[in-house]
Amino acid sequence: MSSTKTWGGEEFWGLGFEWDPQWVLNDAQKALQARLIELCAATMRDNAIESDKTYTYPRKNFEAMAELGLLGLLVPKELGGLGESHTCAAMVVETIARYGCPSTAMCYTMHLGATAAALLRHHDNARLTDILKRLDKDVLIGTLSYSDPETGSHFWYPISSKAERHGDGWKVFKKASWTTSGGFADWYIVQTTSPDFAGDYSDLSCFLIPADAVKSDPSSWDGLGLRGNQSGPIEVNGVVLPKDALVGPTGDGARSNDEAVDPFFLLCSSSCWNGIALGVIDIAKRHTTRKTHNDVGMRVADYPTIQDYVGEAIMDTNASRAFVFQMAKALDDVTNGCDWSVHTDLDALPRATLLHWMWQVKFMAAKNVAHVTDKMLHACGGTGFRPALQIERYLRDGKAGWVMGPTNEVLRQFVGKASLLGFGSLDYWNKSVNHRVLDNEIKKLDAEGRRQLAEKLLADDKQKVA
Ligand SMILES: Cc1cc2nc3c(=O)[nH]c(=O)nc-3n(C[C@H](O)[C@H](O)[C@H](O)COP(=O)(O)OP(=O)(O)OC[C@H]3O[C@@H](n4cnc5c(N)ncnc54)[C@H](O)[C@@H]3O)c2cc1C
């Protein structure tokens, strides 16, 4: 295998492999990476420009990826997949975002998250197993539909959704404010409150929804970047589903989040942000080494200021990549190389033990991409401001990193709060009372205020009992 990075048969014009942590990949993964870079050069990058201009969903890219077996990347070999690892998933997403199409990388991230949720609970479920076997053959794109219009980025809190028992199966109602590949995916993993929900929002269940049960309006999709992503609202309005459309047992939602959906979303979306950062560094290298100022006879890349910009961007981005690949290895280590067979035991949750590390990974990658895209724009001057150079497109795409849930505000809160006050203080489902706040507020009331509060509480209580 060549150690020179090629692009359409020529030497690649951006950073070479000497700036990539190739040592984390085995030979098969390096070969896959090389084929993927060639695919990006042949079609995926051109498709990205078209997707961005015309809001086209990147199905063409998925069709090409299916030929490399990438839709079944995580699916065990005995089910016809590539049986690959977390490390490989991180490499594939980063490669697609960097050389090909960030929108495709994000749609693929959601596909891998949905695939992970299905793999976690496919063992005795013929419906899930059938889909997993056909991912590449039939180009079956999956996605995750979690974010709720009433709870914003708190995607683990689906107030507007519910499920009911219906004969031998289920009736599912889902309202989602954002769903990548919405209206274009072939299958959706959605989360709702459980069929026997009694007011405890940690009681969540996951369902597999077929494309024809989903209402969407792709024509209304609009966004600053990731325009091929088609992350519009969707609705599932009382669709009746068979028994095995339930993914795992009822009440499995929190386990599914912590063990499958969150670890894969955080790992792969971080790889997408790193890929975008690398993509703009590549462009900046090409531009600044080719443009000359004839008055002084210097290329832009000859100015120490520009060298400093690029040097710092490479170091910051490689620190973020090192973190992603270190955590991918940690996930591989605790799962015996992403072996899904351990999950016949429903309580086997090895990835969940690393979730607070995955929060840190996403925070760093999303923070870095915003900084690096900005600095590479500065390094390329006014030419970078023009869409033709493509820095502008990557810059807009990278802006999604910070705001995608869990947002970076939420993540730094999680890490700061959990480290200072313990994990219990995170209180995802708003169940524990903060007595310090309560006592402090009550302390401010005079005697009349306390009496009115007591009367209100008693009246509320009476109403509840009645
Ligand atoms: C391109 C794109 C693709 C997406 N794809 C999907 C998808 O496939 N599936 C899916 O389920 N969702 C998806 N989302 C939704 C995403 O995960 C978030 O739910 C969404 O971006 C939140 O937007 P909002 O306006 O509701 O933010 P809000 O939640 O209203 O946030 C507004 C501000 O409040 C801050 N904030 C919120 N909660 C707290 C808190 N507890 N503490 C401190 N600050 C807080 C936020 O950080 C932010 O600064 C996507 C979003 C984007 C941009």
PDBQT file of the ligand as one rigid body, heavy atoms in Angstrom, charges set to zero:
ROOT
HETATM    1  C1  LIG A 501     -27.528  20.334  11.585  1.00  0.00    +0.000 C 
HETATM    2  C2  LIG A 501     -28.306  19.754  12.727  1.00  0.00    +0.000 A 
HETATM    3  C3  LIG A 501     -28.684  18.424  12.680  1.00  0.00    +0.000 A 
HETATM    4  C4  LIG A 501     -29.424  17.847  13.721  1.00  0.00    +0.000 A 
HETATM    5  N1  LIG A 501     -29.797  16.541  13.645  1.00  0.00    +0.000 NA
HETATM    6  C5  LIG A 501     -30.511  15.964  14.642  1.00  0.00    +0.000 A 
HETATM    7  C6  LIG A 501     -30.931  14.579  14.561  1.00  0.00    +0.000 A 
HETATM    8  O1  LIG A 501     -30.617  13.885  13.610  1.00  0.00    +0.000 OA
HETATM    9  N2  LIG A 501     -31.665  14.054  15.554  1.00  0.00    +0.000 N 
HETATM   10  C7  LIG A 501     -32.007  14.793  16.624  1.00  0.00    +0.000 A 
HETATM   11  O2  LIG A 501     -32.668  14.252  17.514  1.00  0.00    +0.000 OA
HETATM   12  N3  LIG A 501     -31.643  16.121  16.749  1.00  0.00    +0.000 NA
HETATM   13  C8  LIG A 501     -30.901  16.702  15.774  1.00  0.00    +0.000 A 
HETATM   14  N4  LIG A 501     -30.527  18.034  15.868  1.00  0.00    +0.000 N 
HETATM   15  C9  LIG A 501     -30.995  18.825  16.997  1.00  0.00    +0.000 C 
HETATM   16  C10 LIG A 501     -29.916  19.161  18.005  1.00  0.00    +0.000 C 
HETATM   17  O3  LIG A 501     -29.410  17.996  18.588  1.00  0.00    +0.000 OA
HETATM   18  C11 LIG A 501     -30.471  20.069  19.099  1.00  0.00    +0.000 C 
HETATM   19  O4  LIG A 501     -31.593  19.488  19.678  1.00  0.00    +0.000 OA
HETATM   20  C12 LIG A 501     -30.854  21.415  18.543  1.00  0.00    +0.000 C 
HETATM   21  O5  LIG A 501     -29.757  21.945  17.844  1.00  0.00    +0.000 OA
HETATM   22  C13 LIG A 501     -31.249  22.328  19.688  1.00  0.00    +0.000 C 
HETATM   23  O6  LIG A 501     -31.737  23.552  19.162  1.00  0.00    +0.000 OA
HETATM   24  P1  LIG A 501     -32.684  24.507  20.047  1.00  0.00    +0.000 P 
HETATM   25  O7  LIG A 501     -32.934  25.733  19.243  1.00  0.00    +0.000 OA
HETATM   26  O8  LIG A 501     -33.855  23.737  20.544  1.00  0.00    +0.000 OA
HETATM   27  O9  LIG A 501     -31.719  24.872  21.258  1.00  0.00    +0.000 OA
HETATM   28  P2  LIG A 501     -32.070  25.122  22.772  1.00  0.00    +0.000 P 
HETATM   29  O10 LIG A 501     -32.091  23.849  23.528  1.00  0.00    +0.000 OA
HETATM   30  O11 LIG A 501     -33.277  26.013  22.903  1.00  0.00    +0.000 OA
HETATM   31  O12 LIG A 501     -30.783  25.944  23.249  1.00  0.00    +0.000 OA
HETATM   32  C14 LIG A 501     -30.672  27.376  23.265  1.00  0.00    +0.000 C 
HETATM   33  C15 LIG A 501     -29.469  27.742  24.127  1.00  0.00    +0.000 C 
HETATM   34  O13 LIG A 501     -29.703  27.305  25.485  1.00  0.00    +0.000 OA
HETATM   35  C16 LIG A 501     -28.595  26.514  25.910  1.00  0.00    +0.000 C 
HETATM   36  N5  LIG A 501     -29.050  25.491  26.869  1.00  0.00    +0.000 N 
HETATM   37  C17 LIG A 501     -29.992  24.537  26.678  1.00  0.00    +0.000 A 
HETATM   38  N6  LIG A 501     -30.117  23.779  27.796  1.00  0.00    +0.000 NA
HETATM   39  C18 LIG A 501     -29.216  24.257  28.685  1.00  0.00    +0.000 A 
HETATM   40  C19 LIG A 501     -28.846  23.870  29.998  1.00  0.00    +0.000 A 
HETATM   41  N7  LIG A 501     -29.443  22.844  30.611  1.00  0.00    +0.000 N 
HETATM   42  N8  LIG A 501     -27.840  24.547  30.591  1.00  0.00    +0.000 NA
HETATM   43  C20 LIG A 501     -27.239  25.595  29.967  1.00  0.00    +0.000 A 
HETATM   44  N9  LIG A 501     -27.554  26.010  28.742  1.00  0.00    +0.000 NA
HETATM   45  C21 LIG A 501     -28.523  25.347  28.104  1.00  0.00    +0.000 A 
HETATM   46  C22 LIG A 501     -28.069  25.898  24.627  1.00  0.00    +0.000 C 
HETATM   47  O14 LIG A 501     -26.752  25.429  24.790  1.00  0.00    +0.000 OA
HETATM   48  C23 LIG A 501     -28.176  27.069  23.671  1.00  0.00    +0.000 C 
HETATM   49  O15 LIG A 501     -27.099  27.945  23.874  1.00  0.00    +0.000 OA
HETATM   50  C24 LIG A 501     -29.781  18.631  14.845  1.00  0.00    +0.000 A 
HETATM   51  C25 LIG A 501     -29.369  19.990  14.897  1.00  0.00    +0.000 A 
HETATM   52  C26 LIG A 501     -28.635  20.540  13.863  1.00  0.00    +0.000 A 
HETATM   53  C27 LIG A 501     -28.203  21.996  13.948  1.00  0.00    +0.000 C 
ENDROOT
TORSDOF 0
